[in-house]
């Protein structure tokens, strides 16, 4: 007998993409599917959109964030498999079917994490295209995966029965409640990447928005990265350590050149090292979208990586001086 899959979608003021998201979830090739949308106290017509499409709506009385909304969705779900999709993601028609197949082929897996597709859900320009293509490339080429991808991914009900759900203490921007839960799952169960489980994402289309998010998340992730040394979550980050080191060397070269011009050579060395570390990604972007988008990808990746590096240093300082910051994440084996 085919297991029931509960597709859980948290949403807050998501009218731009919500219909695309819910319609894609309702028309999956896998028949044994229910769709539950948790309206996180939206002030727009998100709940009405979902009701008009015939999906189940769980209404939150106050805005509590994605983690809390997903917990309420899991409580309402009847499925043996819980499939998560964000409200700005439209699943490929066979995404659920591919997740079920992955669980069948790998009965040891407790969770399978999908990937973003190689095109935007709504194309708002070159910044978004860079976001989508670089994200797709990096997710698709991870050999080992521990960090949960709750924008498009699935887990078995027994995981929640044993570990509970998202940590409801982690409320607010950039608290990384999804990373915490994903790493808690990986501490206790085998998990896998499923490149055939695809969702098309309406990503950020403004540089300032991306910079702000990556800086904020980098600050907040430091205690989690230091707590989870065995899992080494930094290896799965959008900006890998070698790339950040090259960016740092470039910045150091610029500073030192102001005092001793000959040390400006470090800038050139750093830039060359940076481009070397992302050469595969740039080749993929150029093949997919052309030289102009690949050039933009190189520039934006450097800018975003610089923001991540500054965020990491800021987080390290906070970790050193703020005991409550050090204790932010529980992540203990059960």
Beta strands, then each sheet from edge to edge (+ up, - down):
strand 1: 5-11
strand 2: 33-39
strand 3: 56-59
strand 4: 81-85
strand 5: 89-91
strand 6: 109-116
strand 7: 152-156
strand 8: 190-201
sheet 1: 3+ 2+ 1+ 4+ 7- 6+ 8+ 5-
end
